[in-house]
C-alpha cells in the first residue's frame, strides 16, 4: 500500500513539475504586445 501511495505522489510531483515548466519557462521578454498596444512603425 505504501508503494502505491509513493508512486502516486511521485506522479503528482512530476505532473506539477511539467505544468510549472511549461508555464514559466516561456519567452524571456514575455508575450509579444497585442496589436492595439504595439508602438507605431
CHARMM internal coordinates of N, CA and C (Angstrom, degrees):
IC EDIT
DIST 1 N 1 CA 1.4606
DIST 1 CA 1 C 1.5366
ANGL 1 N 1 CA 1 C 110.57
DIST 1 C 2 N 1.3136
ANGL 1 CA 1 C 2 N 115.68
DIHE 1 N 1 CA 1 C 2 N -41.49
DIST 2 N 2 CA 1.4646
ANGL 1 C 2 N 2 CA 120.25
DIHE 1 CA 1 C 2 N 2 CA 179.62
DIST 2 CA 2 C 1.5240
ANGL 2 N 2 CA 2 C 110.78
DIHE 1 C 2 N 2 CA 2 C -62.64
DIST 2 C 3 N 1.3144
ANGL 2 CA 2 C 3 N 116.30
DIHE 2 N 2 CA 2 C 3 N -37.31
DIST 3 N 3 CA 1.4644
ANGL 2 C 3 N 3 CA 120.35
DIHE 2 CA 2 C 3 N 3 CA -179.88
DIST 3 CA 3 C 1.5309
ANGL 3 N 3 CA 3 C 111.00
DIHE 2 C 3 N 3 CA 3 C -65.09
DIST 3 C 4 N 1.3119
ANGL 3 CA 3 C 4 N 116.88
DIHE 3 N 3 CA 3 C 4 N -38.24
DIST 4 N 4 CA 1.4725
ANGL 3 C 4 N 4 CA 120.92
DIHE 3 CA 3 C 4 N 4 CA 178.87
DIST 4 CA 4 C 1.5308
ANGL 4 N 4 CA 4 C 110.04
DIHE 3 C 4 N 4 CA 4 C -65.68
DIST 4 C 5 N 1.3286
ANGL 4 CA 4 C 5 N 117.34
DIHE 4 N 4 CA 4 C 5 N -42.98
DIST 5 N 5 CA 1.4628
ANGL 4 C 5 N 5 CA 120.74
DIHE 4 CA 4 C 5 N 5 CA 178.85
DIST 5 CA 5 C 1.5205
ANGL 5 N 5 CA 5 C 111.15
DIHE 4 C 5 N 5 CA 5 C -65.93
DIST 5 C 6 N 1.3148
ANGL 5 CA 5 C 6 N 116.94
DIHE 5 N 5 CA 5 C 6 N -39.09
DIST 6 N 6 CA 1.4550
ANGL 5 C 6 N 6 CA 120.94
DIHE 5 CA 5 C 6 N 6 CA 178.35
DIST 6 CA 6 C 1.5272
ANGL 6 N 6 CA 6 C 110.96
DIHE 5 C 6 N 6 CA 6 C -64.59
DIST 6 C 7 N 1.3107
ANGL 6 CA 6 C 7 N 116.44
DIHE 6 N 6 CA 6 C 7 N -41.25
DIST 7 N 7 CA 1.4605
ANGL 6 C 7 N 7 CA 120.61
DIHE 6 CA 6 C 7 N 7 CA 178.30
DIST 7 CA 7 C 1.5245
ANGL 7 N 7 CA 7 C 111.36
DIHE 6 C 7 N 7 CA 7 C -66.35
DIST 7 C 8 N 1.3258
ANGL 7 CA 7 C 8 N 117.14
DIHE 7 N 7 CA 7 C 8 N -40.00
DIST 8 N 8 CA 1.4659
ANGL 7 C 8 N 8 CA 120.91
DIHE 7 CA 7 C 8 N 8 CA 178.01
DIST 8 CA 8 C 1.5282
ANGL 8 N 8 CA 8 C 110.31
DIHE 7 C 8 N 8 CA 8 C -65.25
DIST 8 C 9 N 1.3228
ANGL 8 CA 8 C 9 N 117.45
DIHE 8 N 8 CA 8 C 9 N -39.82
DIST 9 N 9 CA 1.4589
ANGL 8 C 9 N 9 CA 121.33
DIHE 8 CA 8 C 9 N 9 CA 177.87
DIST 9 CA 9 C 1.5218
ANGL 9 N 9 CA 9 C 110.58
DIHE 8 C 9 N 9 CA 9 C -64.47
DIST 9 C 10 N 1.3095
ANGL 9 CA 9 C 10 N 116.96
DIHE 9 N 9 CA 9 C 10 N -42.28
DIST 10 N 10 CA 1.4575
ANGL 9 C 10 N 10 CA 121.16
DIHE 9 CA 9 C 10 N 10 CA 178.20
DIST 10 CA 10 C 1.5366
ANGL 10 N 10 CA 10 C 111.02
DIHE 9 C 10 N 10 CA 10 C -62.83
DIST 10 C 11 N 1.3219
ANGL 10 CA 10 C 11 N 117.23
DIHE 10 N 10 CA 10 C 11 N -41.04
DIST 11 N 11 CA 1.4622
ANGL 10 C 11 N 11 CA 121.16
DIHE 10 CA 10 C 11 N 11 CA 178.00
DIST 11 CA 11 C 1.5274
ANGL 11 N 11 CA 11 C 110.88
DIHE 10 C 11 N 11 CA 11 C -64.24
DIST 11 C 12 N 1.3262
ANGL 11 CA 11 C 12 N 117.39
DIHE 11 N 11 CA 11 C 12 N -39.47
DIST 12 N 12 CA 1.4606
ANGL 11 C 12 N 12 CA 121.33
DIHE 11 CA 11 C 12 N 12 CA 178.84
DIST 12 CA 12 C 1.5185
ANGL 12 N 12 CA 12 C 110.90
DIHE 11 C 12 N 12 CA 12 C -66.35
DIST 12 C 13 N 1.3229
ANGL 12 CA 12 C 13 N 116.97
DIHE 12 N 12 CA 12 C 13 N -43.01
DIST 13 N 13 CA 1.4629
ANGL 12 C 13 N 13 CA 120.52
DIHE 12 CA 12 C 13 N 13 CA 178.44
DIST 13 CA 13 C 1.5202
ANGL 13 N 13 CA 13 C 110.19
DIHE 12 C 13 N 13 CA 13 C -62.91
DIST 13 C 14 N 1.3130
ANGL 13 CA 13 C 14 N 117.30
DIHE 13 N 13 CA 13 C 14 N -41.23
DIST 14 N 14 CA 1.4620
ANGL 13 C 14 N 14 CA 121.20
DIHE 13 CA 13 C 14 N 14 CA 178.75
DIST 14 CA 14 C 1.5257
ANGL 14 N 14 CA 14 C 111.00
DIHE 13 C 14 N 14 CA 14 C -63.70
DIST 14 C 15 N 1.3186
ANGL 14 CA 14 C 15 N 116.63
DIHE 14 N 14 CA 14 C 15 N -42.21
DIST 15 N 15 CA 1.4627
ANGL 14 C 15 N 15 CA 120.73
DIHE 14 CA 14 C 15 N 15 CA 178.08
DIST 15 CA 15 C 1.5264
ANGL 15 N 15 CA 15 C 110.88
DIHE 14 C 15 N 15 CA 15 C -62.31
DIST 15 C 16 N 1.3278
ANGL 15 CA 15 C 16 N 116.91
DIHE 15 N 15 CA 15 C 16 N -45.56
DIST 16 N 16 CA 1.4602
ANGL 15 C 16 N 16 CA 120.08
DIHE 15 CA 15 C 16 N 16 CA 179.32
DIST 16 CA 16 C 1.5227
ANGL 16 N 16 CA 16 C 111.59
DIHE 15 C 16 N 16 CA 16 C -63.95
DIST 16 C 17 N 1.3178
ANGL 16 CA 16 C 17 N 116.99
DIHE 16 N 16 CA 16 C 17 N -37.30
DIST 17 N 17 CA 1.4579
ANGL 16 C 17 N 17 CA 120.83
DIHE 16 CA 16 C 17 N 17 CA 177.65
DIST 17 CA 17 C 1.5289
ANGL 17 N 17 CA 17 C 111.09
DIHE 16 C 17 N 17 CA 17 C -64.24
DIST 17 C 18 N 1.3139
ANGL 17 CA 17 C 18 N 117.21
DIHE 17 N 17 CA 17 C 18 N -41.91
DIST 18 N 18 CA 1.4665
ANGL 17 C 18 N 18 CA 120.83
DIHE 17 CA 17 C 18 N 18 CA 178.91
DIST 18 CA 18 C 1.5295
ANGL 18 N 18 CA 18 C 110.58
DIHE 17 C 18 N 18 CA 18 C -65.55
DIST 18 C 19 N 1.3278
ANGL 18 CA 18 C 19 N 116.85
DIHE 18 N 18 CA 18 C 19 N -43.20
DIST 19 N 19 CA 1.4732
ANGL 18 C 19 N 19 CA 120.25
DIHE 18 CA 18 C 19 N 19 CA 179.09
DIST 19 CA 19 C 1.5195
ANGL 19 N 19 CA 19 C 110.23
DIHE 18 C 19 N 19 CA 19 C -63.57
DIST 19 C 20 N 1.3278
ANGL 19 CA 19 C 20 N 117.92
DIHE 19 N 19 CA 19 C 20 N -44.59
DIST 20 N 20 CA 1.4575
ANGL 19 C 20 N 20 CA 121.61
DIHE 19 CA 19 C 20 N 20 CA 179.28
DIST 20 CA 20 C 1.5233
ANGL 20 N 20 CA 20 C 110.59
DIHE 19 C 20 N 20 CA 20 C -61.56
DIST 20 C 21 N 1.3266
ANGL 20 CA 20 C 21 N 116.71
DIHE 20 N 20 CA 20 C 21 N -43.53
DIST 21 N 21 CA 1.4576
ANGL 20 C 21 N 21 CA 121.41
DIHE 20 CA 20 C 21 N 21 CA -178.00
DIST 21 CA 21 C 1.5259
ANGL 21 N 21 CA 21 C 110.56
DIHE 20 C 21 N 21 CA 21 C -62.54
DIST 21 C 22 N 1.3320
ANGL 21 CA 21 C 22 N 116.88
DIHE 21 N 21 CA 21 C 22 N -43.18
DIST 22 N 22 CA 1.4686
ANGL 21 C 22 N 22 CA 119.38
DIHE 21 CA 21 C 22 N 22 CA -178.22
DIST 22 CA 22 C 1.5268
ANGL 22 N 22 CA 22 C 111.66
DIHE 21 C 22 N 22 CA 22 C -72.35
DIST 22 C 23 N 1.3146
ANGL 22 CA 22 C 23 N 118.37
DIHE 22 N 22 CA 22 C 23 N -29.53
DIST 23 N 23 CA 1.4661
ANGL 22 C 23 N 23 CA 120.18
DIHE 22 CA 22 C 23 N 23 CA -179.07
DIST 23 CA 23 C 1.5235
ANGL 23 N 23 CA 23 C 112.55
DIHE 22 C 23 N 23 CA 23 C -77.92
DIST 23 C 24 N 1.3208
ANGL 23 CA 23 C 24 N 118.03
DIHE 23 N 23 CA 23 C 24 N -39.88
DIST 24 N 24 CA 1.4575
ANGL 23 C 24 N 24 CA 120.64
DIHE 23 CA 23 C 24 N 24 CA -168.15
DIST 24 CA 24 C 1.5161
ANGL 24 N 24 CA 24 C 115.17
DIHE 23 C 24 N 24 CA 24 C -111.67
DIST 24 C 25 N 1.3184
ANGL 24 CA 24 C 25 N 119.24
DIHE 24 N 24 CA 24 C 25 N 6.04
DIST 25 N 25 CA 1.4575
ANGL 24 C 25 N 25 CA 118.73
DIHE 24 CA 24 C 25 N 25 CA 178.69
DIST 25 CA 25 C 1.5302
ANGL 25 N 25 CA 25 C 110.37
DIHE 24 C 25 N 25 CA 25 C -115.60
DIST 25 C 26 N 1.3031
ANGL 25 CA 25 C 26 N 116.08
DIHE 25 N 25 CA 25 C 26 N 41.25
DIST 26 N 26 CA 1.4643
ANGL 25 C 26 N 26 CA 120.88
DIHE 25 CA 25 C 26 N 26 CA -178.11
DIST 26 CA 26 C 1.5081
ANGL 26 N 26 CA 26 C 112.01
DIHE 25 C 26 N 26 CA 26 C -84.21
DIST 26 C 27 N 1.3060
ANGL 26 CA 26 C 27 N 115.80
DIHE 26 N 26 CA 26 C 27 N -143.18
DIST 27 N 27 CA 1.4631
ANGL 26 C 27 N 27 CA 120.84
DIHE 26 CA 26 C 27 N 27 CA -179.73
DIST 27 CA 27 C 1.5205
ANGL 27 N 27 CA 27 C 110.80
DIHE 26 C 27 N 27 CA 27 C -66.04
DIST 27 C 28 N 1.3335
ANGL 27 CA 27 C 28 N 115.77
DIHE 27 N 27 CA 27 C 28 N 149.26
DIST 28 N 28 CA 1.4714
ANGL 27 C 28 N 28 CA 120.14
DIHE 27 CA 27 C 28 N 28 CA 179.98
DIST 28 CA 28 C 1.5246
ANGL 28 N 28 CA 28 C 110.87
DIHE 27 C 28 N 28 CA 28 C -66.24
DIST 28 C 29 N 1.3420
ANGL 28 CA 28 C 29 N 117.67
DIHE 28 N 28 CA 28 C 29 N -38.76
DIST 29 N 29 CA 1.4606
ANGL 28 C 29 N 29 CA 120.92
DIHE 28 CA 28 C 29 N 29 CA -178.33
DIST 29 CA 29 C 1.5095
ANGL 29 N 29 CA 29 C 113.27
DIHE 28 C 29 N 29 CA 29 C -90.44
DIST 29 C 30 N 1.3039
ANGL 29 CA 29 C 30 N 117.85
DIHE 29 N 29 CA 29 C 30 N 6.80
DIST 30 N 30 CA 1.4513
ANGL 29 C 30 N 30 CA 121.01
DIHE 29 CA 29 C 30 N 30 CA -177.24
DIST 30 CA 30 C 1.5223
ANGL 30 N 30 CA 30 C 110.55
DIHE 29 C 30 N 30 CA 30 C 82.53
DIST 30 C 31 N 1.2936
ANGL 30 CA 30 C 31 N 115.32
DIHE 30 N 30 CA 30 C 31 N -164.04
DIST 31 N 31 CA 1.4598
ANGL 30 C 31 N 31 CA 120.31
DIHE 30 CA 30 C 31 N 31 CA 179.51
DIST 31 CA 31 C 1.5269
ANGL 31 N 31 CA 31 C 110.07
DIHE 30 C 31 N 31 CA 31 C -73.05
DIST 31 C 32 N 1.3238
ANGL 31 CA 31 C 32 N 117.21
DIHE 31 N 31 CA 31 C 32 N 148.20
DIST 32 N 32 CA 1.4700
ANGL 31 C 32 N 32 CA 118.97
DIHE 31 CA 31 C 32 N 32 CA 177.10
DIST 32 CA 32 C 1.5284
ANGL 32 N 32 CA 32 C 109.95
DIHE 31 C 32 N 32 CA 32 C -66.94
DIST 32 C 33 N 1.3384
ANGL 32 CA 32 C 33 N 117.11
DIHE 32 N 32 CA 32 C 33 N 152.45
DIST 33 N 33 CA 1.4762
ANGL 32 C 33 N 33 CA 119.11
DIHE 32 CA 32 C 33 N 33 CA -179.64
DIST 33 CA 33 C 1.5196
ANGL 33 N 33 CA 33 C 110.83
DIHE 32 C 33 N 33 CA 33 C -65.05
DIST 33 C 34 N 1.3240
ANGL 33 CA 33 C 34 N 115.19
DIHE 33 N 33 CA 33 C 34 N 150.53
DIST 34 N 34 CA 1.4575
ANGL 33 C 34 N 34 CA 120.13
DIHE 33 CA 33 C 34 N 34 CA 178.62
DIST 34 CA 34 C 1.5301
ANGL 34 N 34 CA 34 C 109.50
DIHE 33 C 34 N 34 CA 34 C -72.24
DIST 34 C 35 N 1.3241
ANGL 34 CA 34 C 35 N 115.81
DIHE 34 N 34 CA 34 C 35 N 166.85
DIST 35 N 35 CA 1.4702
ANGL 34 C 35 N 35 CA 120.66
DIHE 34 CA 34 C 35 N 35 CA -175.35
DIST 35 CA 35 C 1.5341
ANGL 35 N 35 CA 35 C 111.93
DIHE 34 C 35 N 35 CA 35 C -61.67
DIST 35 C 36 N 1.3356
ANGL 35 CA 35 C 36 N 116.70
DIHE 35 N 35 CA 35 C 36 N -38.23
DIST 36 N 36 CA 1.4795
ANGL 35 C 36 N 36 CA 118.48
DIHE 35 CA 35 C 36 N 36 CA -178.18
DIST 36 CA 36 C 1.5204
ANGL 36 N 36 CA 36 C 111.93
DIHE 35 C 36 N 36 CA 36 C -77.73
DIST 36 C 37 N 1.3310
ANGL 36 CA 36 C 37 N 118.99
DIHE 36 N 36 CA 36 C 37 N -12.65
DIST 37 N 37 CA 1.4575
ANGL 36 C 37 N 37 CA 121.65
DIHE 36 CA 36 C 37 N 37 CA 179.83
DIST 37 CA 37 C 1.5248
ANGL 37 N 37 CA 37 C 111.85
DIHE 36 C 37 N 37 CA 37 C -105.40
DIST 37 C 38 N 1.3099
ANGL 37 CA 37 C 38 N 117.63
DIHE 37 N 37 CA 37 C 38 N -3.90
DIST 38 N 38 CA 1.4597
ANGL 37 C 38 N 38 CA 120.81
DIHE 37 CA 37 C 38 N 38 CA -177.23
DIST 38 CA 38 C 1.5452
ANGL 38 N 38 CA 38 C 110.08
DIHE 37 C 38 N 38 CA 38 C -71.32
DIST 38 C 39 N 1.3152
ANGL 38 CA 38 C 39 N 117.02
DIHE 38 N 38 CA 38 C 39 N 142.26
DIST 39 N 39 CA 1.4552
ANGL 38 C 39 N 39 CA 118.91
DIHE 38 CA 38 C 39 N 39 CA 177.63
DIST 39 CA 39 C 1.5358
ANGL 39 N 39 CA 39 C 110.84
DIHE 38 C 39 N 39 CA 39 C -68.86
DIST 39 C 40 N 1.3320
ANGL 39 CA 39 C 40 N 118.33
DIHE 39 N 39 CA 39 C 40 N 149.83
DIST 40 N 40 CA 1.4832
ANGL 39 C 40 N 40 CA 119.98
DIHE 39 CA 39 C 40 N 40 CA -179.67
DIST 40 CA 40 C 1.5246
ANGL 40 N 40 CA 40 C 111.17
DIHE 39 C 40 N 40 CA 40 C -66.14
DIST 40 C 41 N 1.3063
ANGL 40 CA 40 C 41 N 115.23
DIHE 40 N 40 CA 40 C 41 N 149.41
DIST 41 N 41 CA 1.4860
ANGL 40 C 41 N 41 CA 120.51
DIHE 40 CA 40 C 41 N 41 CA -178.23
DIST 41 CA 41 C 1.5234
ANGL 41 N 41 CA 41 C 110.65
DIHE 40 C 41 N 41 CA 41 C -75.63
END
COOR INIT
IC SEED 1 N 1 CA 1 C
IC BUILD
